[in-house]
Amino acid sequence: MSYQKNEAGQKFMVLAVNTTNGQPFTGDAANITAQISKDFGSFASLTDTNPTELDSTNAAGVYVFDLAQAETNGDVLTIMPSSSTANVQIDMLNIYTTSVTGYTPEQIADQVWDESASGHNVGGSFGKFVRQMKEGLIVEEASVDDSSATTTSFITTLPKSVDDFYNDDTLVFISGDLIGQSRIIDDYDGGDLRVTFDEPLTAAPADTDEFILLAGHNHSATQISSIVWDAQTSNHAIPGSTGAAVASAASEVSVLLPASGTVPERSLGETIRIFNQEQIVIAVAVFDLNKNPVDLTGRSLWFGAWDRGRDKIIETTPTGTATGFTVTIPKTNGSGSNNTWVVRDGSGTGEVILTGPLEILKRPTEG
């Protein structure tokens, strides 16, 4: 049992033994007294003159004394119990107290939580566990040191003087008007301990506003956009993916050449211009941005265009060639210029190979 120094409400127990037979001795409470010494000083009679027998049946010979608060005001309590009954022996006790006197529970809690984390490194201890959690989540604690701070840059009290040391860390304000707001550090100047963001804060922080840096490697909006737009098209060629579609649309140009049929001014790049009620064959030469022909030989292709007159999609199957493809466009019924044609992969991926405007013109003989 742990005893507290200078605290009321504490007890101690003794065992009375009959020396003639070695058995616990019951019914002797009125004959038992005790003397107490604090820190090896003089003995004095215990305030509790006689103990209470605990349980003569289940705890034979066990007696309980109460300790007054003043009697516990020592680091070492020496207690000499005795019985006036012949042949009854009770052993001496030494009690060592612990001191919490003068501290409220709140003060004790404050001392626990304000203890330096660096001093707790015992493996398996809660102190080390809490310290490791903090160090794994929070890189630094610092504050703004700049009365001229802006929404995108300010001087700090961060400890490192190495350029770019805190780049890509997330800064989170923990005091001031921006509490809870965070930004990714785009650049860190170790010379004047300045952080810079590419995404502005909603307001400039005040001098001495506190913040933390969260552990982890993050990318700013500028970095992400640069990574996306600087990606090699050759690395994104999975059929049906957005990357493949964008790469295809961005890297291929076409030249339309008439193969058969009456041709009304087909020198408009990717615009197909046909007469109403005319079936024609168009040869499309496809080139990449390096002016190299794109070989579509053996590719499963699909051609579609909207016939407004019949309110339906005209579908047909182009033929891939070593330099592009040819397509036979069926007769249309009606005229108009707000139409679109598209050639895509017909194998199921749906990858768009080329697309462009479709103009259906009235024949010269039509009114």
SULRA-V335645 format. One record per residue. N is the residue number from 0. NEAR is the number of other ideal C-beta (glycine too) atoms within 12 Angstrom. D_LAST is the distance of its C-alpha to the last C-alpha in Angstrom with 1 decimal. Layout:
BEGIN
n->N near->NEAR d_last->D_LAST
n->N near->NEAR d_last->D_LAST
END
This chain:
BEGIN
n->0 near->14 d_last->112.8
n->1 near->13 d_last->111.6
n->2 near->29 d_last->113.7
n->3 near->25 d_last->112.4
n->4 near->28 d_last->114.6
n->5 near->25 d_last->115.8
n->6 near->24 d_last->113.7
n->7 near->18 d_last->115.1
n->8 near->13 d_last->114.7
n->9 near->27 d_last->115.7
n->10 near->26 d_last->118.2
n->11 near->33 d_last->120.1
n->12 near->28 d_last->121.8
n->13 near->38 d_last->125.2
n->14 near->30 d_last->126.8
n->15 near->37 d_last->130.5
n->16 near->25 d_last->132.4
n->17 near->22 d_last->135.8
n->18 near->17 d_last->137.6
n->19 near->12 d_last->140.1
n->20 near->12 d_last->137.5
n->21 near->13 d_last->134.3
n->22 near->16 d_last->132.4
n->23 near->27 d_last->130.3
n->24 near->30 d_last->132.4
n->25 near->26 d_last->131.2
n->26 near->19 d_last->132.3
n->27 near->33 d_last->133.5
n->28 near->30 d_last->131.1
n->29 near->15 d_last->133.9
n->30 near->24 d_last->135.9
n->31 near->36 d_last->133.1
n->32 near->30 d_last->132.5
n->33 near->38 d_last->130.8
n->34 near->25 d_last->131.3
n->35 near->35 d_last->128.4
n->36 near->24 d_last->128.2
n->37 near->28 d_last->125.2
n->38 near->18 d_last->124.7
n->39 near->13 d_last->128.2
n->40 near->16 d_last->129.9
n->41 near->11 d_last->132.7
n->42 near->20 d_last->132.4
n->43 near->20 d_last->132.1
n->44 near->20 d_last->132.0
n->45 near->33 d_last->128.6
n->46 near->20 d_last->127.5
n->47 near->25 d_last->126.7
n->48 near->18 d_last->130.4
n->49 near->24 d_last->129.9
n->50 near->33 d_last->126.9
n->51 near->22 d_last->125.3
n->52 near->28 d_last->125.6
n->53 near->23 d_last->122.1
n->54 near->15 d_last->122.7
n->55 near->18 d_last->126.2
n->56 near->12 d_last->124.7
n->57 near->11 d_last->121.5
n->58 near->18 d_last->122.4
n->59 near->20 d_last->126.2
n->60 near->34 d_last->127.9
n->61 near->29 d_last->124.8
n->62 near->39 d_last->125.2
n->63 near->26 d_last->122.7
n->64 near->35 d_last->123.5
n->65 near->23 d_last->121.3
n->66 near->34 d_last->120.9
n->67 near->23 d_last->121.0
n->68 near->19 d_last->118.4
n->69 near->18 d_last->121.2
n->70 near->35 d_last->122.6
n->71 near->35 d_last->119.3
n->72 near->24 d_last->119.3
n->73 near->30 d_last->120.2
n->74 near->22 d_last->118.6
n->75 near->21 d_last->121.3
n->76 near->36 d_last->123.0
n->77 near->28 d_last->126.2
n->78 near->35 d_last->127.3
n->79 near->23 d_last->130.8
n->80 near->37 d_last->130.9
n->81 near->26 d_last->134.3
n->82 near->31 d_last->136.0
n->83 near->16 d_last->139.5
n->84 near->23 d_last->139.8
n->85 near->13 d_last->141.9
n->86 near->18 d_last->140.3
n->87 near->31 d_last->136.7
n->88 near->25 d_last->134.7
n->89 near->35 d_last->131.4
n->90 near->21 d_last->129.8
n->91 near->20 d_last->128.9
n->92 near->26 d_last->125.2
n->93 near->20 d_last->123.4
n->94 near->31 d_last->120.0
n->95 near->19 d_last->117.7
n->96 near->28 d_last->115.3
n->97 near->19 d_last->111.9
n->98 near->18 d_last->111.1
n->99 near->18 d_last->108.1
n->100 near->19 d_last->110.1
n->101 near->11 d_last->108.5
n->102 near->18 d_last->104.9
n->103 near->11 d_last->102.5
n->104 near->10 d_last->99.9
n->105 near->10 d_last->97.3
n->106 near->14 d_last->99.3
n->107 near->16 d_last->99.7
n->108 near->12 d_last->95.9
n->109 near->12 d_last->95.3
n->110 near->14 d_last->97.6
n->111 near->17 d_last->95.9
n->112 near->13 d_last->92.4
n->113 near->11 d_last->93.4
n->114 near->16 d_last->95.2
n->115 near->13 d_last->93.9
n->116 near->22 d_last->91.6
n->117 near->13 d_last->92.8
n->118 near->12 d_last->96.2
n->119 near->20 d_last->95.0
n->120 near->16 d_last->94.5
n->121 near->12 d_last->96.5
n->122 near->11 d_last->94.5
n->123 near->10 d_last->93.3
n->124 near->14 d_last->94.1
n->125 near->15 d_last->91.8
n->126 near->21 d_last->92.4
n->127 near->18 d_last->91.0
n->128 near->17 d_last->88.1
n->129 near->21 d_last->87.1
n->130 near->22 d_last->87.4
n->131 near->21 d_last->85.3
n->132 near->14 d_last->82.6
n->133 near->20 d_last->82.5
n->134 near->20 d_last->82.5
n->135 near->13 d_last->79.7
n->136 near->19 d_last->77.5
n->137 near->24 d_last->78.4
n->138 near->29 d_last->78.7
n->139 near->30 d_last->80.1
n->140 near->23 d_last->81.0
n->141 near->33 d_last->80.7
n->142 near->29 d_last->79.6
n->143 near->33 d_last->77.8
n->144 near->24 d_last->80.0
n->145 near->25 d_last->77.8
n->146 near->14 d_last->77.8
n->147 near->15 d_last->74.6
n->148 near->31 d_last->72.6
n->149 near->19 d_last->68.8
n->150 near->19 d_last->66.2
n->151 near->25 d_last->65.7
n->152 near->29 d_last->69.1
n->153 near->40 d_last->72.8
n->154 near->26 d_last->76.3
n->155 near->38 d_last->78.2
n->156 near->23 d_last->81.6
n->157 near->32 d_last->80.5
n->158 near->18 d_last->83.3
n->159 near->24 d_last->81.6
n->160 near->16 d_last->81.4
n->161 near->14 d_last->79.2
n->162 near->17 d_last->75.7
n->163 near->19 d_last->73.0
n->164 near->24 d_last->75.6
n->165 near->38 d_last->73.8
n->166 near->28 d_last->70.3
n->167 near->28 d_last->68.1
n->168 near->35 d_last->70.6
n->169 near->30 d_last->69.6
n->170 near->44 d_last->71.3
n->171 near->32 d_last->71.9
n->172 near->34 d_last->73.5
n->173 near->23 d_last->76.5
n->174 near->21 d_last->77.6
n->175 near->23 d_last->76.2
n->176 near->16 d_last->73.0
n->177 near->26 d_last->70.9
n->178 near->19 d_last->73.0
n->179 near->17 d_last->71.0
n->180 near->24 d_last->68.2
n->181 near->24 d_last->67.7
n->182 near->34 d_last->66.0
n->183 near->31 d_last->66.0
n->184 near->41 d_last->68.0
n->185 near->30 d_last->65.7
n->186 near->25 d_last->68.6
n->187 near->34 d_last->72.4
n->188 near->24 d_last->74.4
n->189 near->20 d_last->78.0
n->190 near->14 d_last->79.3
n->191 near->18 d_last->78.9
n->192 near->28 d_last->78.1
n->193 near->31 d_last->74.6
n->194 near->45 d_last->71.7
n->195 near->32 d_last->68.1
n->196 near->35 d_last->65.1
n->197 near->24 d_last->61.4
n->198 near->25 d_last->60.5
n->199 near->21 d_last->62.1
n->200 near->32 d_last->64.5
n->201 near->17 d_last->63.7
n->202 near->18 d_last->66.6
n->203 near->24 d_last->69.2
n->204 near->39 d_last->72.4
n->205 near->23 d_last->75.7
n->206 near->19 d_last->78.6
n->207 near->20 d_last->80.8
n->208 near->31 d_last->78.0
n->209 near->25 d_last->78.8
n->210 near->39 d_last->76.6
n->211 near->27 d_last->76.8
n->212 near->36 d_last->75.0
n->213 near->27 d_last->73.9
n->214 near->20 d_last->74.5
n->215 near->19 d_last->71.5
n->216 near->15 d_last->69.0
n->217 near->25 d_last->65.8
n->218 near->21 d_last->62.7
n->219 near->28 d_last->61.2
n->220 near->17 d_last->57.5
n->221 near->20 d_last->57.3
n->222 near->22 d_last->59.0
n->223 near->18 d_last->56.8
n->224 near->14 d_last->53.5
n->225 near->14 d_last->54.9
n->226 near->14 d_last->55.9
n->227 near->18 d_last->52.5
n->228 near->14 d_last->50.5
n->229 near->12 d_last->53.1
n->230 near->18 d_last->53.1
n->231 near->13 d_last->52.5
n->232 near->23 d_last->49.2
n->233 near->12 d_last->51.2
n->234 near->14 d_last->53.3
n->235 near->21 d_last->50.5
n->236 near->20 d_last->48.8
n->237 near->16 d_last->49.4
n->238 near->23 d_last->46.3
n->239 near->18 d_last->44.6
n->240 near->19 d_last->46.4
n->241 near->19 d_last->45.0
n->242 near->23 d_last->46.8
n->243 near->26 d_last->45.2
n->244 near->27 d_last->41.7
n->245 near->20 d_last->42.3
n->246 near->25 d_last->43.9
n->247 near->36 d_last->41.0
n->248 near->26 d_last->38.4
n->249 near->18 d_last->40.6
n->250 near->26 d_last->41.7
n->251 near->36 d_last->38.6
n->252 near->25 d_last->35.8
n->253 near->35 d_last->33.2
n->254 near->25 d_last->31.3
n->255 near->36 d_last->28.1
n->256 near->24 d_last->28.0
n->257 near->25 d_last->25.4
n->258 near->23 d_last->27.3
n->259 near->17 d_last->24.7
n->260 near->24 d_last->21.0
n->261 near->20 d_last->18.3
n->262 near->23 d_last->19.2
n->263 near->23 d_last->17.0
n->264 near->15 d_last->19.7
n->265 near->30 d_last->22.2
n->266 near->14 d_last->25.0
n->267 near->18 d_last->25.0
n->268 near->17 d_last->28.2
n->269 near->30 d_last->27.7
n->270 near->27 d_last->23.9
n->271 near->43 d_last->22.0
n->272 near->34 d_last->18.4
n->273 near->43 d_last->16.6
n->274 near->29 d_last->13.2
n->275 near->29 d_last->12.1
n->276 near->24 d_last->14.0
n->277 near->30 d_last->16.3
n->278 near->21 d_last->20.1
n->279 near->31 d_last->21.8
n->280 near->27 d_last->25.4
n->281 near->39 d_last->26.3
n->282 near->30 d_last->29.9
n->283 near->40 d_last->31.2
n->284 near->28 d_last->34.4
n->285 near->37 d_last->36.4
n->286 near->21 d_last->39.2
n->287 near->22 d_last->41.8
n->288 near->15 d_last->42.8
n->289 near->11 d_last->45.3
n->290 near->14 d_last->42.6
n->291 near->16 d_last->43.9
n->292 near->22 d_last->41.5
n->293 near->29 d_last->41.5
n->294 near->18 d_last->42.5
n->295 near->33 d_last->40.6
n->296 near->18 d_last->42.0
n->297 near->14 d_last->43.0
n->298 near->27 d_last->41.5
n->299 near->23 d_last->39.9
n->300 near->33 d_last->36.4
n->301 near->31 d_last->33.6
n->302 near->37 d_last->29.9
n->303 near->29 d_last->27.7
n->304 near->36 d_last->24.3
n->305 near->25 d_last->22.6
n->306 near->28 d_last->19.5
n->307 near->22 d_last->18.2
n->308 near->19 d_last->16.0
n->309 near->18 d_last->19.2
n->310 near->13 d_last->21.5
n->311 near->16 d_last->23.8
n->312 near->20 d_last->25.3
n->313 near->32 d_last->24.5
n->314 near->22 d_last->27.9
n->315 near->28 d_last->29.2
n->316 near->21 d_last->32.4
n->317 near->36 d_last->32.4
n->318 near->26 d_last->35.2
n->319 near->29 d_last->37.6
n->320 near->23 d_last->38.7
n->321 near->18 d_last->41.5
n->322 near->23 d_last->39.2
n->323 near->35 d_last->36.6
n->324 near->40 d_last->34.3
n->325 near->30 d_last->31.4
n->326 near->42 d_last->28.9
n->327 near->23 d_last->26.4
n->328 near->40 d_last->23.4
n->329 near->26 d_last->22.1
n->330 near->22 d_last->18.5
n->331 near->35 d_last->16.7
n->332 near->23 d_last->14.5
n->333 near->27 d_last->12.3
n->334 near->25 d_last->11.9
n->335 near->24 d_last->14.3
n->336 near->19 d_last->17.2
n->337 near->13 d_last->20.2
n->338 near->31 d_last->21.2
n->339 near->26 d_last->24.5
n->340 near->37 d_last->25.8
n->341 near->33 d_last->29.5
n->342 near->44 d_last->32.1
n->343 near->31 d_last->35.5
n->344 near->28 d_last->38.7
n->345 near->27 d_last->38.5
n->346 near->16 d_last->42.2
n->347 near->11 d_last->42.6
n->348 near->21 d_last->43.1
n->349 near->22 d_last->39.5
n->350 near->33 d_last->40.0
n->351 near->30 d_last->36.7
n->352 near->40 d_last->36.5
n->353 near->40 d_last->33.3
n->354 near->26 d_last->30.3
n->355 near->29 d_last->27.4
n->356 near->23 d_last->23.9
n->357 near->36 d_last->20.9
n->358 near->29 d_last->17.4
n->359 near->37 d_last->14.5
n->360 near->27 d_last->11.6
n->361 near->22 d_last->8.0
n->362 near->18 d_last->8.5
n->363 near->11 d_last->7.8
n->364 near->10 d_last->6.6
n->365 near->14 d_last->3.8
n->366 near->7 d_last->0.0
END
